[in-house]
């Protein structure tokens, strides 16, 4: 590992993987020894179209030749951002027609929470146990995992939690509630899907009491579940959609979308109700537009479901207890965190990149680029099965 990486760059854990990256292209990352690694993680679901996608790269280069940052967000009309928001409105339900572009998923969560309070005049926020929505103070307040929050308290007041898929808990949504925020598929908790029309029942309860429904599409969004957004699989229309990660094809970005009459509340009483210097950055917006165009003009989203079937057919092994998730948002579950750790670390040694989930220690994250080929899926799964066979042999001796 490059010692300067540890000495000068702030770390998020005591034991970073430390691969020294040389370059990346398609479904592969190369280290400085020119060893290639098949990428089953895609920058934690961010590199929707793989690495160095030509359409995204060309859009970035073309915009750089025109202009980069020119003004704080929302003052100048800049065509990449305008075109992106217009295309997004055409792809979403009619009530979701105005988008605020920001710099990351967690900032988008912050904006959505502010908008919910501004719209309803209420203070209570409800989230789910084991939810993850980002790491800034507001986003952390609605994180349903106390171990990661306790060192940073006090956080936002008047935040309560329900259990995902628990219908009885929906009675906690009342006329005091500004909004309930939930992932359409719980990510950090282990790629848990809604059951028994849970999202529809959340929608119904919100309508009964006048609360807003916010869906976090930061991980499921942008084709990963076979639809542009995860909520479109479950016949429900939220009040606010939050997005990020795969939105920029590997570039840093986030956004939240709502009805124009709601979003316009951020422009007065007070003015500058939400503001960002670099949100809607023209180079980033160009990458977002190219990514969205590629997704909607090809079969990549529908192919994600066929690729899921291939993964499920291949990932059959005594050490795999189940495969959770939808499309190319999958988690192979093992019996223990120790097995999961060994599989992930050994697979990297053998040239396959896997990763963990935040709160579920038994999960092996499998979130490759949507552009991954069937042959690459077979190649990676063969490595996983080979490593698992070796683990079983050692444990049987």
N, C-alpha and C positions, 0 to 999 in steps of 0.2 A: 504493500500500500504506500502511496505517496505520502511521506511524513508531513509535508506542508498542508495536505488536506486536513489532517488532524490538528495541526498546530494553529492554522490561521482561519479555518472555516468552521463556524459554529456547527455543532453536531446535534442530532435529534435523539441519538441513543449511544450507549457506551460501545456498541459493537457494529459499526456500519459495515456493509458488505465490501466497500472499498475498491470495487473494480475500477481500474483506470481506463476510461473510455477513449478510444481513438476516433471512431466514426460509427455511423449506423445507417443502414439502408434496408428498406422493405421490412421484413420480419426479423432482421438480425442486428445485433450490436457487436462491435469488434473492440477488443481491448488493445492496449499499446504493444502487446506481443503478437498482435494480429490473430489472436484466437477469436473465433466467432461464437456467438451465443444466440440461440433461437429464443425470441422474446415472447413469452406467454403472459406478459404483464402489461405491456404497452404503456409504460410510464404510469402505472396504476390507473388504467382505463383512459388515459389522456391522448395517446397517439392513435386516434381512431383509424386513420388511413395508413398506419405504419410510419416508418422513418423515411424522411426525405421524399415524401410523395411529390411527384413532379408538378401536379396542379397547384398544390399548396405552395411549394417553393417558388413557382413562377409568379403566383399572385403576390407573394411577399416582395420578390425582386422588382416586379412592375411598380408596386406602390412606393418602394424605396426611391425609385427614380423620379417620382412625382413630388412627394412631400412626406414627412414624418409628423411628429407632434407640432401642432400649430396653435392650439388654444385649449383651455380647460374645457372639460366635457359640457356639451349642451349649448354652446354659444355659436359655433360655426356649423354650417351644413357641410358634412364631409361624406362624399358618395359611398365609400366602402361601408360605413356604419349605417347610412340611410338604406342602402340596398339590402344590407343584411336584415335589418329590422323589418323592412317591407316583405322580404321573402319569408321570414319567420312568421309574420302575421298571416300570410297566405296558407301556411302549413298547419296552423293551430286552429282550434275551435274559435268561432266568431268572437266570443267574449274575451279572448286572450289576444289583444291586438296592439299592445304598445310595450316596447321592450326598453329596459334601462341597462346599458352596457357598463360593466365594471371590470375589475382586474383579476378576480378570483372567485371561486365558489363561496368561500367564507364571507367575502364582502357582499356577495349577492344575497346570502342569508341575512346578513345585517340589514340590507336595504329592504328585504321582504318583511322582516319583523317590524321595522319602522313603519312601513306602509300599512301593515295590518293595524297597528296602534293608531295611526293617523286616520285611517278609514273608519274604524269602529268607535274610536274614543274610549276604548277599553284597555285594560292593562294586562290581564292574565294571558299567559302563553302556555300552551300544552304541547308536549313532545312525547316521545316514546322511550321506554327503558331500552338501553343498549343502542340508542340512536347516536349517529355521528353526523354533525352538520358543519364542522369546521372548528378552528381553534382560536379565533378572536373572542373577545370577552362575551359578546352577545351570543355568538354561535356556541361557545362553550357552556353558556347558561342553559341551553336547550340540548346539550349532550347528556344522554341518559346513562352515564357511567361515572359514578362518584369518584372512583379511584384516580381518574385523570383530572378531576376538577378541584379536589379538596385543597391542594397547595395554592390555589389562586383565588380562593374565596376572600371577600364577598363578591358574588356575581349578581346578575340581574335578579331582582325580587319578583315574586308572583309568577313563578314558573312551576308547573305541575306535570306529572308524567303518567302515562297509561302504558299498558302492555300491548304491543302490536298483536293484532288478530283477536284481542279480547273484547267482545262486543259489550259486555257489561260495563267496562270502563268508559264507554262512550257517554255515559250519564255524567261524567266529570266535565264534559263540555256544556257550559251553561251560558246564561245571558251575561255573565262576567267575562266570558272568554273572547279575547280579540281574535285569536287564531289557533288552530292546531297545525303543527308542522310535522310532516312525516315523510320518510323515504318511501317511494313506491315499491322498492325492494330493499329491505334493510341490508346495508352493506357490511359495516363493521361487526354486526351481530352474527353474520354467517350466511349472507345472501338468502334471507328469508322472504318468501313471497307472501302476498296477502291471500287469505283463504276465506271461503264462504262469503264472497262479495263484501269483504271488509271495507274496502275503500268506498264503495257505494253507500255503505251504512254510515261511514264518517261524513260523507257528503250530505246525506239526509239529516243527520243530527245537526250539522252546521247550519243548514237551511232552517231548521226548527228554531234555533236560538239566535240566529243572526251572527254567528261566528264565521270567520274566513277559513278556508281550507288551503293550506300551502303545501305543495308537493316538492320535495327535493329530488331533482332529476340529475344531480351532479354526477353520480355514477351510472345510473341506468340509461341516461339520455344519449341521444345521437346514434340511434340505430342498434345499440348493443343488445337490446331485448327483441329485436325484430321489427320494432316500430320506432319512429323518430324519438318518442318519449315513452317511458314505461307506463304512465297512466293510461295511454291509449290502448293498452292491452286489457284494461279492466272496466271499460265503459263508464268513465267518470270524467267530469270536467272540473278542475280545481279553480280557485279564485286567483291564485298566484303560482307560477311555475318558476322554480329556481334551477339554473343550469350552470355548468362549468366544465372542467376536465376535458372531455372529448370534443367540446365545442370548437376549439381552436386548432385541432389537428396537431397538437403538440406545443402550441403557443399559450402563454398565460392569459386567462380570460374567465369572466363569469358574467351572468346576466340574470335579471328577473323580469318576468312578463306578467301583465295583468290587463284588465280593461282600462281603456283610456281615461274614463272618468275617475278611476281610482288613482292611476299613475299621475294624473295631473294635479292631485292634491299635494304632491311634493314640490310644486312650483310656487306655492304661496301659503302664508299663515303657518309656518314662516316660509319666506323665500329661501331657496337653496336647501330645501328639506332633506335632500341627499345630494352630495356633490363629490366629485372625484376628478383629480387632475388628468389621469391617464386612461380612464375608462373610455371605450370607443376609439382607442388609438388606431389610426388609419392602417398601419401595417398589420396589427393584430386583427382588426376587423376584416381586412382583405383575406387573411388566412382562414378566418371563420366562414366567410362567404364562400371561398373555394371549397372548404370542407363540406358545408351544407349542400352546395350544388352537386358535388360528387356523390354524396349520399342519396340525394333525391333523383339524380339522373342515371343511377346505376341500380343493380339488384343487390347491393351489399347488405341492405337491411334484411331482406327476405332470406338471403343466403346465410345470415347469422343463425337462423333457426335450423337450417340443414346442417350447418357446422356443429351446432349443439348436439344434434343427433349422432354425428360422427364421434364427437368427444365421448358421449355417453356409451356408445357401442364399444369404444376402445378402453375406457377407464373402468375395467372390471378386474378386480383383484381382491384377495382376502383382506388386505390392509385398508381398502377403501370401503367405508361403511355406507356411504351414499354420495351422490353428486347433486348439489343444490344449485339453484339459480335458474336463469332463463337466457336463451340465446348464447352470447359470448360473455356473459357475466356469470361465471361458474365457480363453484368451490367444491373440490374433492375433499371429503371429510375422512379423517382417520380416527383411530380409537384414542389417541393421546397427542398432546402437544409435542412430546418427545419424538414421536414418529414423524409428525409433520415437520418439525425442525430438521430432522435428519434428511428427509426427502428433499426439502427445499435447498439445503446447503450442498448436499451431494449432487443434486441435479445441476446446480451452478457449476460445480467442478467438471461435470460432464458436458457442459455447453448448453444448458437449458435454464432460462430464467423463470423462476416461480417466485411467489411472495406470500406474505402472511395477510390475515385480516386483523383489524384492530382489537376486537374484543373476543373473538372465537379462536382459541389457540389450536384447535384441531383442524382448522380449515387451511387448505392449500389454494391460494388464489390462482385462478386461470381466467385471465381477461386479455387475450391477445388482440392485436389489431384486427379490425373487421376484414382487412385485405388478406389475412392469412390464408394460405392455400390448403387443400386437403392433404397434400403430401407433407406439408410442414406440420400439420396437426398429427399425422401418423408418426412423423419423425420424433416429435416431442413426447407423445404418449408412450412411444416405445422406450424412451429414456426413463420416464416415470416408472413404468412397469419393471424395467431392468433394475432400477434402484430398489424398488420395493421387494423384488425377488431376492436381492442380495441381503436386505435387512432381515427377511424371513429366514434365510439360510443361516445367518449368523445367530439369530435368536434360537434356532432349533438345535444348535450344536452345544 
